[in-house]
Amino acid sequence: MSVPSSGSRVHSRSSMLRPPPQTVFKKVCPGKAVDEHGLNFQRLLDASTYKEAYRRDMIRWGEEKRQADPGFFCRKIVEGVSQPVWLVSDTRRVSDIQWFQETYGAMTQTIRVVALEQSRQQRGWVFTPGVDDAESECGLDNFGGFDWVIENHGDEQRLEEQLENLIEFIHSRL
């Protein structure tokens, strides 16, 4: 992803901490991780019934990894890559935020994207008990220390304004 600036471009890398099995599992065992289990990697990335069929198992696998080593996924994301700006999407736990803050200090900015339940439902989201109320989905709901809160309720103009402010801030720090 590139963040435009006046006359120049700032290159950044966007990475996901979650969902771990689709991203890190594939990175940890390139070429065979998902294939060994007979799963379609691309279909695990979308919001389909295919993904939902494996979602609990993916969450369980991620929890096992985090219990053994809370920084496991964070380190896998940054391993061997150097960029001036990182956008790490889908961070779901306080331990993930703490790892980045401990590793990168004051350079770390936390951004929470929120959407009304009604907006989420209009996009196809359906609440699944035991999954959508698990830590993997709501572990940051009570974390109050976000530097930025972006509202994504369906108002594209409002969303664009908020993102412009964020981009402006990023440029001010480079």
Salt bridges, closest charged atoms under 4 A:
GLU36 OE2 - LYS32 NZ 3.74
GLU52 OE1 - ARG55 NH1 3.05
ASP57 OD1 - ARG60 NH1 2.80
GLU63 OE2 - ARG93 NH2 2.02
ASP69 OD2 - ARG75 NH2 2.12
GLU79 OE2 - LYS76 NZ 3.74
ASP90 OD1 - ARG92 NH2 2.97
ASP96 OD2 - ARG66 NH2 3.59
ASP132 OD1 - ARG55 NH2 2.72
GLU137 OE2 - ARG18 NH2 2.60
GLU137 OE1 - ARG55 NH2 3.09
GLU137 OE1 - ARG92 NH1 2.83
ASP141 OD1 - ARG112 NH2 2.67
GLU151 OE1 - HIS153 NE2 3.90
GLU161 OE1 - ARG158 NH1 3.97
